[in-house]
Structure formats: C-alpha cells, structure tokens
Amino acid sequence: MNPIVVKVGGAAGVAIEPVLEDLAALVSEGWPIVLVHGTSAAADALAARIGMTVRRITSPSGHVSRYTDPQMLAVYAAAAAGDVNTSLVAGLQQAGCNALGLAGVDGRLLVARRKDAVRAVEGGRQRIIRDDFTGQLESANGDLLRLLLSAGYTPVVAPLALGLNGERLNVDGDRAAALIAAALGASALIILSNVPGLLADYPDESSLIARIDPAHLPMVEGLAQGRMKKKILAAREALAAGVASVILGDSRRAAPIRAALAGRGTMIGEGLKMEDGRLKIGSLEAIESMQVAG
C-alpha cells in the first residue's frame, strides 16, 4: 500500500484529538501514514507571550504569509519543531502509535531556497522585503520517510526547511505536505482544517463543494478565502506531481481521516475505495460505499 500523507492545520479551531485517534487506529490496521502539521496559532501564542508583534505579508497574488525576520524565525522554530511537533508525537504515542518527530532540517527532509526579495502589498503599494527567512520548497527526502515507515515508525513532520546555505527557513505546511506526498508517490494527500472543505460562499459551511475535477481548479480558486488559498495551491502542486487524489477535509468531525477518504469534504482528482483491505484509486462514485461514523 502506498503511503497516505495527512496535513493537519495549525490554526485556531482545528481539532487535534480526533485526528490523532483516527490516525493511530489506521496505523494499527496497517496503513502507512506521514503526518505534516501547521504551526500558525502556536507561533502566534508564543510571540504574544514574549511581547513580539506578529506581522503578515500579503503577496501581489493575494497569498498571506508570516513575516519571518531572524527574531520571528527563532519563535517559529521553537513552536514548530518544539511545542507542536512534540505534542503531536506524544499524543500519538499515548494512542499506541510509534510516532517519530522530525523537522524538515533533519536528514534534509525538506530543502528550500530562501526568498531573498519578497514582494509585499501594503496600503495598495508594492514593497520589497529582504530580511525574511521564508523558503520556496525545492525537494523532499522520500527515501528517509520510506525508511522510517518500513521500520514501523509514523513520521510527524514540522514545516521548518533547510536552506541551500544551511539556514533554517519557514515554509508553508500545506505545500510541504504536497511535496512530501509527491516524493512518496502517495495514494492521497488529505488536508484537514477547521472548515468542511472548499466553500462556495465562505463562511457558509452548507456551501461545501464536494467534487472538483482537476481541470476545473483554476475556475474555483477564486472562491478560496484566507488560508484556503494555500491549500488549493498545494492541491494543484500535488496533482501536477502525480498524486492521484487530494481531499480537503474537516478535522472537527468523527474519524476525520476515514471521513475524508470516504469523500466527506472536497475531493479533487480520482476517487478512493477499499478493495481486499487495500486502498485503490477509482472513480469518484466508488467512494460513496465506504462506511464512516459521523
């Protein structure tokens, strides 16, 4: 069975416990899973505790990211590779899953090129920021993750990449998960957040878009609001790299990973089904027969 990559968001309102319980149960059933996590709320909280102001950068295309100067980089690294990663690993260990925490700098798991000049829009005008330590992802070490999976570990990855000059870089967790899914030849990439999926009329959760043909992604990208923009971008990158299916799911529901695999959320690409205990890629209609609580 090819691995599944699960990305759990780091924003406020994301339900972590159901994700960890479901993931541990699936691993006990023989599913190889890599968990990638976000960091935003934890990094913001740590910055607030030490009196540091958090700044956001809006790109000309409308994507919002964290301004990561050297001081914020230290806060981000402490939150990502320290607080969040170890908390998730401990939670999985408590659930009986032999999880192992990694930052992207470990074993060159995630390599990125530092953005020397970042374009930002402020007050309707563009400006150049040169002291930002964010990175454009270039590669993921799939061999390392396969080695860990084959040894019975469940990797938990913090989105902190290694720069080309050996520096630490803040990278987007959704896009890191997409790159890891591509490097592993994953059966699916599941991105779990605090909304049911892509909403046609945000924040109306009843306006969920259940299915998107990859060819139609450009037509629906304009519907994405806030952090969902990066998730759609990550989905597009994963699909372009050969991942057959991307599901945008809800961390707050029961068995959120199983629910996503069963089509509860926004399914982009091929459908998924179970056959003889193994995950298969099939038509979108095939997933409706899977039984999921909630």
C-alpha positions as CSV (number, residue, x, y, z in Angstrom):
1,M,0.0,0.0,0.0
2,N,1.4,3.4,-0.9
3,P,1.6,5.9,1.9
4,I,-1.1,8.5,2.7
5,V,0.1,12.0,3.7
6,V,-2.1,13.8,6.2
7,K,-1.7,17.5,6.8
8,V,-3.4,18.9,10.0
9,G,-3.7,22.7,10.2
10,G,-2.1,24.8,12.8
11,A,-4.8,27.5,13.0
12,A,-7.2,28.0,15.9
13,G,-10.3,25.8,15.8
14,V,-8.5,22.8,14.4
15,A,-9.5,19.7,16.3
16,I,-6.3,17.7,17.0
17,E,-7.6,14.8,19.2
18,P,-9.9,13.2,16.6
19,V,-7.1,13.3,14.0
20,L,-4.6,11.6,16.3
21,E,-7.1,9.0,17.4
22,D,-8.1,8.2,13.8
23,L,-4.5,8.2,12.6
24,A,-3.3,5.8,15.3
25,A,-6.2,3.4,14.6
26,L,-5.4,3.4,10.9
27,V,-1.7,2.8,11.5
28,S,-2.7,-0.1,13.8
29,E,-4.6,-1.6,10.8
30,G,-1.5,-1.4,8.6
31,W,-1.9,1.9,6.9
32,P,1.4,3.8,6.3
33,I,0.8,7.4,7.1
34,V,3.0,10.5,7.3
35,L,1.6,13.4,9.3
36,V,2.6,17.0,8.5
37,H,1.4,19.8,10.8
38,G,1.0,23.5,10.8
39,T,2.2,26.0,13.4
40,S,0.4,29.3,13.0
41,A,-1.6,29.5,16.2
42,A,1.2,28.1,18.4
43,A,3.8,30.6,16.9
44,D,1.4,33.5,17.4
45,A,0.8,32.5,21.0
46,L,4.5,32.1,21.7
47,A,5.2,35.5,20.1
48,A,2.4,37.1,22.3
49,R,3.9,35.6,25.5
50,I,7.2,37.3,24.8
51,G,5.7,40.6,23.6
52,M,6.6,40.2,19.9
53,T,4.3,41.6,17.3
54,V,3.3,39.2,14.5
55,R,3.3,40.7,11.0
56,R,1.7,39.2,7.9
57,I,2.8,39.6,4.3
58,T,0.3,39.7,1.5
59,S,1.7,38.8,-1.9
60,P,0.6,40.5,-5.1
61,S,-1.4,37.3,-5.8
62,G,-3.3,37.6,-2.5
63,H,-1.5,34.9,-0.5
64,V,-0.9,35.8,3.1
65,S,2.2,34.5,5.0
66,R,4.1,35.2,8.2
67,Y,6.8,37.8,8.1
68,T,9.8,35.8,9.4
69,D,12.7,38.0,10.4
70,P,15.5,36.4,12.4
71,Q,13.7,37.1,15.7
72,M,10.4,35.6,14.4
73,L,12.3,32.7,12.9
74,A,13.5,31.7,16.4
75,V,9.9,31.8,17.7
76,Y,8.6,29.9,14.7
77,A,11.2,27.2,15.1
78,A,10.6,26.8,18.8
79,A,6.8,26.5,18.2
80,A,7.1,24.2,15.1
81,A,9.9,21.8,16.0
82,G,9.4,22.1,19.7
83,D,5.9,22.7,21.1
84,V,3.6,21.5,18.3
85,N,5.7,18.6,17.0
86,T,6.5,17.1,20.4
87,S,2.9,17.5,21.5
88,L,1.6,15.6,18.4
89,V,4.2,12.9,18.8
90,A,3.3,12.4,22.5
91,G,-0.4,12.3,21.6
92,L,0.2,9.6,19.0
93,Q,2.4,7.6,21.5
94,Q,-0.4,7.8,24.0
95,A,-2.7,6.3,21.4
96,G,-0.4,3.4,20.8
97,C,1.2,4.7,17.6
98,N,5.0,4.7,17.4
99,A,5.4,8.3,16.1
100,L,8.7,10.0,15.5
101,G,9.1,13.7,15.2
102,L,11.1,15.4,12.5
103,A,11.7,19.0,11.4
104,G,12.4,19.5,7.7
105,V,16.0,20.3,8.5
106,D,16.5,16.7,9.8
107,G,18.2,14.5,7.2
108,R,17.5,17.1,4.5
109,L,13.9,16.1,4.7
110,L,12.7,19.4,3.3
111,V,15.1,21.6,1.3
112,A,14.1,25.1,0.2
113,R,15.6,28.2,-1.4
114,R,15.4,31.3,0.7
115,K,13.4,34.1,-0.9
116,D,16.0,36.9,-0.9
117,A,13.5,39.5,-2.0
118,V,9.8,39.1,-1.1
119,R,7.2,41.3,-2.7
120,A,4.5,42.5,-0.4
121,V,1.5,44.7,-0.9
122,E,0.9,47.3,1.9
123,G,-1.6,50.2,1.6
124,G,-2.2,49.4,-2.1
125,R,1.5,49.7,-2.9
126,Q,4.2,47.0,-3.5
127,R,7.4,47.0,-1.5
128,I,10.4,44.6,-1.3
129,I,11.3,42.8,1.9
130,R,14.8,41.5,2.2
131,D,15.2,40.2,5.8
132,D,12.5,37.5,5.5
133,F,13.5,33.9,6.2
134,T,10.8,32.1,4.3
135,G,11.6,29.5,1.7
136,Q,10.5,28.2,-1.7
137,L,10.4,24.4,-1.4
138,E,12.6,22.5,-3.8
139,S,12.9,18.9,-2.6
140,A,11.6,16.3,-0.1
141,N,13.6,13.3,1.1
142,G,11.1,10.5,0.3
143,D,13.8,7.8,0.9
144,L,14.2,8.9,4.6
145,L,10.4,8.7,5.1
146,R,10.1,5.3,3.5
147,L,13.0,4.1,5.7
148,L,11.1,5.2,8.8
149,L,7.8,3.8,7.6
150,S,9.4,0.4,6.8
151,A,10.9,0.3,10.3
152,G,7.4,0.8,11.9
153,Y,7.6,4.5,12.7
154,T,5.0,7.1,11.9
155,P,6.8,10.3,10.9
156,V,5.4,13.6,12.2
157,V,6.9,16.5,10.2
158,A,7.3,20.1,11.2
159,P,7.4,22.7,8.4
160,L,10.9,24.0,9.0
161,A,13.1,23.5,6.0
162,L,16.8,23.5,5.4
163,G,18.1,26.4,3.2
164,L,20.6,26.0,0.4
165,N,23.2,27.7,2.7
166,G,22.3,25.6,5.7
167,E,19.9,28.1,7.3
168,R,16.5,27.3,8.8
169,L,13.5,28.5,6.8
170,N,9.8,28.9,7.4
171,V,7.9,27.0,4.8
172,D,4.2,26.6,4.2
173,G,2.9,23.4,5.7
174,D,0.3,22.6,3.1
175,R,2.8,22.9,0.3
176,A,5.4,20.9,2.3
177,A,2.8,18.1,2.6
178,A,2.1,18.3,-1.1
179,L,5.9,17.9,-1.9
180,I,6.2,15.0,0.6
181,A,3.2,13.3,-1.0
182,A,4.8,13.6,-4.4
183,A,8.1,12.3,-3.2
184,L,6.4,9.3,-1.6
185,G,4.1,8.5,-4.6
186,A,1.3,8.8,-2.0
187,S,-2.1,7.4,-2.7
188,A,-3.7,10.5,-1.4
189,L,-3.0,13.8,0.3
190,I,-5.5,14.7,3.0
191,I,-5.5,18.3,4.2
192,L,-7.6,18.7,7.4
193,S,-8.5,22.2,8.8
194,N,-11.3,23.9,10.7
195,V,-13.8,24.0,7.8
196,P,-15.5,21.2,5.9
197,G,-13.5,21.9,2.7
198,L,-13.7,24.5,-0.1
199,L,-16.8,26.6,0.4
200,A,-18.6,28.3,-2.5
201,D,-19.9,31.0,-0.1
202,Y,-17.5,31.3,2.8
203,P,-18.2,31.1,5.7
204,D,-21.5,29.2,5.0
205,E,-20.5,25.6,5.6
206,S,-23.6,24.4,3.8
207,S,-22.0,25.7,0.6
208,L,-19.3,22.9,0.5
209,I,-18.1,22.0,-2.9
210,A,-17.9,18.2,-2.7
211,R,-16.1,17.4,-6.0
212,I,-13.6,19.2,-8.2
213,D,-12.2,17.9,-11.5
214,P,-8.5,19.0,-11.5
215,A,-9.1,20.6,-14.9
216,H,-11.6,22.9,-13.2
217,L,-9.3,24.1,-10.3
218,P,-8.5,27.4,-12.0
219,M,-12.2,28.2,-12.1
220,V,-12.8,27.6,-8.4
221,E,-9.5,29.1,-7.0
222,G,-11.2,32.5,-6.7
223,L,-13.6,31.1,-4.2
224,A,-10.9,30.2,-1.7
225,Q,-10.6,32.7,1.2
226,G,-7.7,33.2,3.7
227,R,-5.6,30.1,4.4
228,M,-7.7,28.0,1.9
229,K,-5.8,29.8,-0.9
230,K,-2.6,27.9,0.1
231,K,-4.5,24.6,0.4
232,I,-5.8,24.9,-3.1
233,L,-2.3,25.8,-4.4
234,A,-0.9,22.8,-2.5
235,A,-3.6,20.6,-4.1
236,R,-2.7,21.8,-7.5
237,E,1.0,21.2,-6.9
238,A,0.4,17.7,-5.6
239,L,-1.8,16.7,-8.5
240,A,0.7,18.1,-11.0
241,A,3.4,16.0,-9.4
242,G,1.4,12.8,-9.8
243,V,-0.6,12.4,-6.6
244,A,-3.9,11.0,-7.7
245,S,-6.2,12.4,-5.1
246,V,-6.3,15.4,-2.8
247,I,-9.1,15.7,-0.1
248,L,-9.8,18.9,1.8
249,G,-11.4,17.6,5.0
250,D,-12.8,18.7,8.4
251,S,-10.7,17.9,11.5
252,R,-13.7,18.5,13.7
253,R,-15.8,15.5,12.7
254,A,-15.6,11.9,14.0
255,A,-12.8,9.8,12.3
256,P,-11.7,12.8,10.2
257,I,-9.2,10.8,8.1
258,R,-11.6,8.0,7.3
259,A,-14.3,10.6,6.6
260,A,-12.0,12.3,4.1
261,L,-11.1,9.0,2.4
262,A,-14.9,8.3,2.1
263,G,-15.4,11.6,0.3
264,R,-16.6,13.8,3.2
265,G,-15.0,17.1,2.2
266,T,-13.8,18.4,-1.1
267,M,-12.4,15.7,-3.3
268,I,-10.0,16.8,-6.0
269,G,-8.9,14.2,-8.5
270,E,-9.6,10.4,-8.5
271,G,-11.9,8.8,-6.0
272,L,-10.7,6.3,-3.4
273,K,-12.1,2.9,-2.4
274,M,-11.1,-0.1,-0.3
275,E,-10.7,-3.5,-2.1
276,D,-9.5,-6.6,-0.3
277,G,-8.3,-4.4,2.5
278,R,-6.2,-2.2,0.3
279,L,-6.7,1.4,-0.8
280,K,-7.5,1.6,-4.5
281,I,-7.8,4.6,-6.8
282,G,-11.1,4.6,-8.7
283,S,-14.0,6.7,-9.9
284,L,-15.4,9.4,-7.7
285,E,-18.6,7.5,-7.3
286,A,-16.9,4.4,-5.8
287,I,-16.1,6.1,-2.5
288,E,-19.7,6.5,-1.5
289,S,-20.0,2.9,-0.3
290,M,-17.4,3.4,2.5
291,Q,-19.0,3.5,5.9
292,V,-17.8,6.3,8.2
293,A,-19.1,7.3,11.6
294,G,-20.4,10.8,11.9
